[in-house]
């Protein structure tokens, strides 16, 4: 009993001691945040003293603990301040706070609360309450001060506009520090200080660094991967009400300038998000401000905020992307335009060049990183198809036999870990290619002013080296246009060619082998497919790394140094031959003007591998090919299987029939009488039957199973029927491009652009860049008449002209302005037709006597050019 009495007495003393500690720390905290109210106060740790430096609530709470420990001077509240403290205590008591049980009538202190100095976070109701009071007095300065205080404080903003219910007593306990080594007094003090800062918060998670465990874990467990605890609709309503007032708008701007550096510091050094995932609320709230793209934000506020946001850890970036993916297209566009505007503003207002790189501009880099979050939100919120992925090649592409030598020479094999993948893409579990149609078009994410000032050779170096202190825009390919990305790919290809060349030289030195630094192809013009196939197959088997060397083509019995022209002619002849319908490798659709793999081709897989290698080599050697595949081929090359939707451009007649079947309102089984067996026609017109399901001829298509029928039909047409041919084709393509950043940089439609060029023809751009030779110049009569004639041609005639002059009716990546065409004089007036060197894009034009004759001769040349010999 004696022992029991002593224990009870000790507990009682301990309780009293803790209560006293709470009270003292609370007073220190208010002294630091509000002051004693005495303007002539001399206490250096009082907010009322002259030399006092303001601190945020977080720092004040920490300092209050320190002052309590050293028993620092504590001011008595000045008469003018006594009511405020009471009001605070009333508020705490109202919220079941552990710090105080005192109560006071709200009306008694209303006059003192008019300045709202005790409001450290906001709710929608609180904003409207203050707004009404300010409206009555026609003085908005109290509201401006509250917004300035809350929106400049990470703690205040994180706790504002919560949509969760008030905490239970159990949840409140989770806010107490969990560090077992702390003294009991300090624990209580920490909890007390935390609660003091929270005030009447509807949700309690704070980013305070007082307690190790004050992270509000209880809240987070209830939230889904794309949910936050902030009431976004309430935030939008508040912005709508407040942003119309210029003075209040300025408060948001100034608060953001003050907030951002602190947030950046929190994220960089204090790992604050992992301790309190509610910290993300701050970014959600600020990004709802529809004035962020205004000029006044662009100079300081927005760049600083972007820097802070770019410091968020990967999990937080992914959560933001998931959250924003539920936004409307207009909301996504507004956020995209906010970051784009900052990038454009910074690019235009600075003179970037090779000495002053745009990669070193913190604001542009940070805005680009933020834009990436919006980009992936745009992908996630779009029309996604994460299934229907092509299987990887069963047998890996063989490694080079030079591997051991390379290691011996310290030359490691590149990209052993496979193609690069964006970490955010991995975290979200999606790829850009999974998105059929984004919320807003991908093209809107391209920033043209940035592309114009980007030094791609330097950017590519940063991309390959992957250093922490140098940012490469190639890691955000969505912001780059096809021309810039193509340049990056060009550098990658050239460096790989030089690397292979260097290895070959070292090989010859070490082993005394004959030097062969190029991929040499010696072919006969009339046996071009056989010769190319045999040589390339041999290379692919023996040493696929040789395919990465620069192509050098030689036609047997012909003199000619391959400076690019001979290779171009080789590609043209191979493509012409291999796509010849008589050979039967591909079928040609007259309606769509597109080729497709022939399911019943007699050719071996080697022929398909060859055309895959040729496509890869064309990209690798920067040549445009005259091939016409539907988009599904490029989607399949990028790893996505063909589906019903892909039939729209590859087989529009079948697509329309199946679409009508899906939309048919009557009884499909009775009216159409079709089964799960379909009929195909082979090369010789013989019907071939195929069961989409086992015993398909006995299974009728009904209203219930028609979706399955359509999906299986498309699967057969686009995947199963040509599986063997396509796999060989893809394997050939990957032999050349497997180590290239091609998949990382380009979308399927851009791959088509790389291989085939653009169908958009701007002949005015071509006129601007064309050069003249042999006595002609821009002002020659015949040249002026030539351009007038060409511009008067119809679309089809212009394509024929392009085909006649360059060997393809497409423009290179970047348009006709990138084509280096030369018009050379080919003698005086004559009846001869114009001729061309397609390998070098040279038009040989006689000096015809009249514009009419020029038009007639030129039209005849381009219309009947097929079958003429190449010059």
Buried (B, 14 or more C-beta within 10 A) or exposed (E): EEEEEEEEEEEEEEEEEBBEBBEBBBBBBBBBBBBBBBEEBEBEBBBBBEEBEEBBBBBBBBBBBEBBEEEBEBBEBBEEBBBBBBBBBBBBBEBBBBBBEEEBEEEEBEEBBBEBBBBBBBBBEBBEEBBEBBEEEEEBEBBBBBBBBBBBBBBBBBBBBBBBEBBEEEBBEBBBBBEEEBEEBBBBBBBBBBBBBBBBBBBBBBBBBBBEEBBBBBBBEEBEEBBBBBBBEBBBBBBEBBBEBEEBBBBBBBBBBBBBEBBBBBBEEEEBBEBBBBBBBBBBBBBBBBEBBBEEBBBBBBBBBBBBBBBBEEBBBBBBBBBBBEBEBEBBBBBBBBBBBBBBBBBEEBEBEEEEBBBEBBBBBBBBBBBBBBBBBBBBBBEBBEEBEBEEEEEEBEEBEBEEBBEEBEBEEBEEEEEBEBEBBEBBEBBBBBBBEBBBEBEBBBBEBBBEBBBBEBBBBBBBEEEEEBBBBBBBBBBBBBBBBBBBBBBBBBBBBEBBBEBBEBBBEEEEEEEBBBBBBEBEBEEBBEBBBBBBBEBBEEBBBBBBBBBBBBBEEEEEEBEBBBBBBBBBBBBEBBBEEEBEBBBBBEEBEBBBBBBBBEBEBBBBBBBBBBBBBBBBBBBBBBBBBBBBBBBBBBBBBBBBBBBBEBBBEBBEEBBEBEEEEEEBBEEBEBBBBBEBEEEEEEEEEBBBBEEBEEBBBBEEBBEBBBBBBBBBBBBBBBEBBBBBBBBBBBBBBBBBBBBBBBBBEBBBBBBBBBEEBEBEBBBEEBBBEEEBEEEBEBBEBBBEBBEEBEEEBBBBBBBBBBBBBBBBBBBBBBBEBBBBBBEEEEEEBBBBBBBBBBBBBBBBEEBEBBBBBBBEBBEEBEEEEEE
